[in-house]
Amino acid sequence: MSEWLSVPECAEVLGVPLSRVRELLRERHLIAVRRGQNNALYLPAGQIIDGEDGPEVLPTVRGTVIVLADAGLSDDVIVEWLTTANDELGESPLDALRSGKRAPVRRLAQTVF
């Protein structure tokens, strides 16, 4: 998945204030990296899904990010891992999480690094 959202764009999509997106980032419900000429924070758009009441954060991102961070990985490496196609999963880990494959993604996250 190659679509990216800035923090303000994410807030707009979710219909929440910027401070809420920053809180979601701090609490690891979302993960972002610095990109572009302005070195601004951007997050993979795949972390946002269509929920029953509109756009929402993909709930399985947080646990996966925590597993990877606990293994000592930087946010840059975590985002790269989440968004890069994986042969074992047959898709990127983020796409696998979006399709409900939490357990295989977490298993892979625990063994890859």
Contacts in CASP RR format, 6 or more apart in sequence:
PFRMAT RR
TARGET T0000
AUTHOR 0000-0000-0000
METHOD contacts of the structure
MODEL  1
MSEWLSVPECAEVLGVPLSRVRELLRERHLIAVRRGQNNALYLPAGQIID
GEDGPEVLPTVRGTVIVLADAGLSDDVIVEWLTTANDELGESPLDALRSG
KRAPVRRLAQTVF
1 44 0 8 1.000
1 45 0 8 1.000
1 46 0 8 1.000
1 83 0 8 1.000
1 92 0 8 1.000
1 94 0 8 1.000
1 95 0 8 1.000
2 83 0 8 1.000
3 44 0 8 1.000
3 45 0 8 1.000
3 46 0 8 1.000
4 35 0 8 1.000
4 42 0 8 1.000
4 43 0 8 1.000
4 44 0 8 1.000
4 45 0 8 1.000
5 13 0 8 1.000
5 42 0 8 1.000
5 43 0 8 1.000
5 44 0 8 1.000
5 45 0 8 1.000
5 48 0 8 1.000
6 40 0 8 1.000
6 41 0 8 1.000
6 42 0 8 1.000
7 18 0 8 1.000
7 21 0 8 1.000
7 22 0 8 1.000
7 25 0 8 1.000
7 32 0 8 1.000
7 40 0 8 1.000
7 41 0 8 1.000
7 42 0 8 1.000
7 43 0 8 1.000
8 18 0 8 1.000
10 21 0 8 1.000
10 30 0 8 1.000
10 43 0 8 1.000
10 48 0 8 1.000
11 17 0 8 1.000
11 18 0 8 1.000
11 20 0 8 1.000
11 21 0 8 1.000
13 48 0 8 1.000
13 55 0 8 1.000
14 20 0 8 1.000
14 21 0 8 1.000
14 48 0 8 1.000
14 55 0 8 1.000
14 56 0 8 1.000
14 57 0 8 1.000
15 55 0 8 1.000
21 30 0 8 1.000
24 30 0 8 1.000
24 57 0 8 1.000
25 31 0 8 1.000
25 32 0 8 1.000
25 41 0 8 1.000
25 43 0 8 1.000
27 62 0 8 1.000
28 62 0 8 1.000
28 63 0 8 1.000
28 65 0 8 1.000
28 66 0 8 1.000
28 69 0 8 1.000
29 57 0 8 1.000
29 61 0 8 1.000
29 62 0 8 1.000
30 43 0 8 1.000
30 47 0 8 1.000
30 57 0 8 1.000
30 61 0 8 1.000
31 43 0 8 1.000
31 44 0 8 1.000
31 47 0 8 1.000
31 61 0 8 1.000
31 65 0 8 1.000
31 75 0 8 1.000
31 78 0 8 1.000
31 79 0 8 1.000
31 82 0 8 1.000
32 41 0 8 1.000
32 42 0 8 1.000
32 43 0 8 1.000
32 75 0 8 1.000
32 79 0 8 1.000
33 41 0 8 1.000
33 42 0 8 1.000
33 43 0 8 1.000
33 75 0 8 1.000
33 76 0 8 1.000
33 79 0 8 1.000
34 40 0 8 1.000
34 41 0 8 1.000
34 42 0 8 1.000
35 42 0 8 1.000
36 42 0 8 1.000
43 79 0 8 1.000
44 79 0 8 1.000
44 82 0 8 1.000
44 83 0 8 1.000
44 94 0 8 1.000
46 58 0 8 1.000
46 94 0 8 1.000
46 95 0 8 1.000
46 98 0 8 1.000
47 57 0 8 1.000
47 58 0 8 1.000
47 61 0 8 1.000
47 94 0 8 1.000
48 55 0 8 1.000
48 56 0 8 1.000
48 57 0 8 1.000
48 58 0 8 1.000
49 55 0 8 1.000
49 56 0 8 1.000
49 57 0 8 1.000
49 58 0 8 1.000
49 98 0 8 1.000
50 56 0 8 1.000
58 97 0 8 1.000
58 98 0 8 1.000
60 97 0 8 1.000
60 100 0 8 1.000
60 102 0 8 1.000
60 105 0 8 1.000
61 82 0 8 1.000
61 94 0 8 1.000
61 97 0 8 1.000
63 106 0 8 1.000
64 82 0 8 1.000
64 93 0 8 1.000
64 97 0 8 1.000
64 102 0 8 1.000
64 105 0 8 1.000
64 106 0 8 1.000
64 109 0 8 1.000
65 78 0 8 1.000
67 106 0 8 1.000
67 109 0 8 1.000
67 110 0 8 1.000
68 77 0 8 1.000
68 78 0 8 1.000
68 81 0 8 1.000
68 109 0 8 1.000
68 113 0 8 1.000
69 75 0 8 1.000
69 78 0 8 1.000
71 109 0 8 1.000
71 110 0 8 1.000
71 113 0 8 1.000
72 113 0 8 1.000
73 81 0 8 1.000
73 113 0 8 1.000
81 93 0 8 1.000
81 109 0 8 1.000
81 112 0 8 1.000
82 92 0 8 1.000
82 93 0 8 1.000
82 94 0 8 1.000
83 92 0 8 1.000
83 93 0 8 1.000
83 94 0 8 1.000
84 92 0 8 1.000
84 93 0 8 1.000
85 91 0 8 1.000
85 92 0 8 1.000
86 92 0 8 1.000
86 93 0 8 1.000
86 96 0 8 1.000
86 108 0 8 1.000
88 104 0 8 1.000
88 108 0 8 1.000
89 95 0 8 1.000
89 96 0 8 1.000
89 101 0 8 1.000
89 104 0 8 1.000
89 105 0 8 1.000
89 108 0 8 1.000
90 96 0 8 1.000
91 99 0 8 1.000
93 105 0 8 1.000
93 108 0 8 1.000
93 109 0 8 1.000
96 104 0 8 1.000
96 105 0 8 1.000
97 105 0 8 1.000
END
